[in-house]
Amino acid sequence: MRKSAFTLIELLVVIAIIAILAAILFPVFAQAREKARQTACLSNTKQIGTAFMMYTQDYDEYLPLTTYPLPSNSWTDQAQPYIKNRQLFRCPSDDSDNWNAATNPRRSSYFLNAYMGGASMFGNLSSVASPAGVIYIGESNKNINRDHFHPFNWNGNQETPPNPMYSGYMNSITWSASLGETVELALRRHSGGSNFVYMDGHAKWGKWTQVFYQRPDQGIWQGAFDPRQP
């Protein structure tokens, strides 16, 4: 009796079909995993936003301080009683390698907008006219150990902000400010965009082209990062 079996051609066809299906499905699976990380990151930012709202209620609407001028003033420590979980400070897509550094470890995947640092003129929630339209927290690029960014120093002055169309801005903002400081935000960490927390505590995903704009007639040069919203 003859035993039936697959021929070499049939096996090759099956292998080719499996390879084609894998090539189609692997990117889909990767996108699904990234979407899950984006959702987890958004959940982190929502909880951080809620913690800030509780903080302001307890401190007469004053906002947390930053690592400047004292590292001990970092909002990552001041807000901890309202969060009680430092894992919320780390985005699942943040591959920084200095979280456990012996000196100056990374504090958070999220940066506070220094416009609204507690010691600034916008350091009180009541000083911001449109809290629902002003970004308070953005995602930082990897390996940075401070806890804030400075939109008011972008490109050295408020009247000439950087051009987001430059190819160098495709993944992060990096340029020299008037005092030699470098400002870095992760702008394409999640599906070509990033998660942001607004002054009223809500969080949402957005692209750089959606959050950066200029309205010279209103004195706004840093878009949603600028607290001078009418």
N, C-alpha and C positions, 0 to 999 in steps of 0.2 A: 504494500500500500504506500502511496505517495503521501508525504506530510506537507500540508499547505504552509506557506511562510511568505513574509513580505519580500518582495524583490528589492534589490539595491535602489532602483529608481523610486519605488514607493517610499522607502525609508528617507531618501533624500528630499522627496516632496514634503513629507511630514515634518522633517527637520526645518525645511525652508519656511513652511507655514508657521511653525512655532516661533522661529526667529522673527518673522514679520509681525506676529502678534505681540511678541515681547517688545520689539522696537516701537510699536504703537502704544502699548500700555505702560511701559516704564516711565515715560514723561508724564503721563496722566497720574500715575502713582506719586511721582515726585511733586507734582503740582498740588496734589491732595495733601501730602505731608506738609508742604510749605503753607498751605491754607490753614491747616491745623495749628501750625506754629504762629501764624499771623493772628489767629483767633485767640490763642493763649496769651500772646503779647497784648492784644487789645483788652483782654480781661485784666491783665496786670495794670494797664494804664487806667482803666476804669476804677479799680480799687484804690490806686494812688490818688486819682482825682477826688474820690469820696473822702479819703483820709485828709486831703488838703482842706476840703470844705469843713470837716469836723475841727481841724486845727484852727481855722479862722474863726469859727464860732466860739472857741475857748479863749482866743486871744484878741478879742475886740476887732475882728476882721483883718488883723495884721497877718501877713504871709510869712512863711518860713525863710530863714536866711540861707546863705550858700557858703561854700568853702572859702570865699573871699570876704574879708581878709583873714579870717580864722578858720582853718579846716574843721575845728571842733563845732562850728556853727552849721555844718552841713545839714540840709533838709533830710538827707537819708537817715540821720540820727534823730532829728527833731520830730519827724513824722512817724518814727517807729512805734510809739505807744498807740497810734491809731491804725497801724497795719499789723504789727506783731508777726511779720513773716518776711524776712529779707530775701526770700526766693522771688518775691514779686518784683524785686529790683532788677532781675535778669531776664532779658528776652530770650526765648528758646532758640532764636536764630543768631544770637550774638556769640560769635566764636572767639571772643577775646581770650588771651592766654595769661592775663595778669590778675585774675580774680584773687588768687591766693599768694600774690607776691609778698615777699618779706617786708618790703618798704613800698609805700604809696600804692597799695593795691587798687584795683578798679572798684569804684563804689556802686555804680549803677549803669544799666543800659539806657537810662533816661536822664535827660538834662533839663534843668529848670531854666526858664527864660529870665536872664538877669535883669531885664527891664523891670520885673516884678519882684526882685530880691527884697527881703523884708526891710532893708535899710534905705531903699531907693524912694524916689518921689511917687512911684507907683506900687509901693510896698504894702498898701492897704487895699483890700478888695473894693472899697467904696470909691477909690480913685480911678478905677477903670470903668468907663461909661458903658461899654458893650462887652461884658465878660463872656457872653456866648460866642463872640466872634474873634476872640484873642487867644492865641496858643500860649499855654503856660509850660507844657512839657513836650519835648521832642526826643526822638531816639538819637543817641550819640553813636558816632563811629567807634570802632573797636579800640581797645587798649588805652583809652583816655581815663585818667584817674581823678579828674575833677568832677563837679556835679552841675555845671551850668554852662550856658553859651551866651554870647553878647551880640544880639542883632544890631544894637546901636553903634557898634564898632565895625560893622561890615564895610569893607573897602575903605576904612579910615574916616568916613563921614556919612551923614545921613542922606545927603543929597545925591550921591552917586553909588547906589548899591551895586553889587556884582551882577553881571549878565548871566542868568541861569541857562542860556543857550550854549555856553561854552562846553566843549566836550568833557572838560575836566569836572564838570558838575553833574555828570551822569550818575555817579554813585554817591558822591558826598560833596559838601561845601568845604573847600579848603582854600583860604587865602590869608594874607598877612594884614593884620589890622594896624591902626596907627601906633600902637605900643608894641608892635612885634608879636602880638598874640595870634595864635592860629585858631580859627573857629571851625569845628567839624561836626556835621550832622549826617546821620545815615538816612539818605533820602530814597533809596531804592531797595531797602532791606526786605520788604514784603511786596511781591508782585508789582514791582516798579513804583512803589510808594512807601509810606511810613505811617505809623500810628501816632496820633497827637492827642494831648489832653488840653482842653480849653478852660478858661478861667472860671466857668460856672460848674466845672467838675465833669462834664461829659467828655467822652473820648470817641474818636473816629479815625478811620484810615483816609489818607489823602495823598495826592501827588504834589510835587514841588510847584508845578504850574498852577495848581489850585490854591495854594496857600501863600505864594509870594506874588505880590503885585504892588503897584505904586499909584497913589492918589495925591499928587503934589498940591492940588487945591485944598486938600484937607490936612496936609502936613504928614501924610502917611507914606513911608518909604520902605518899610519892611513887611508889608502885607499883613497877614494874620498874626505875625509875630510882634506887631507894633501896637502898644496899648492906647495909642492916641486915636482910637476909633470913635467916630461921632455917636 
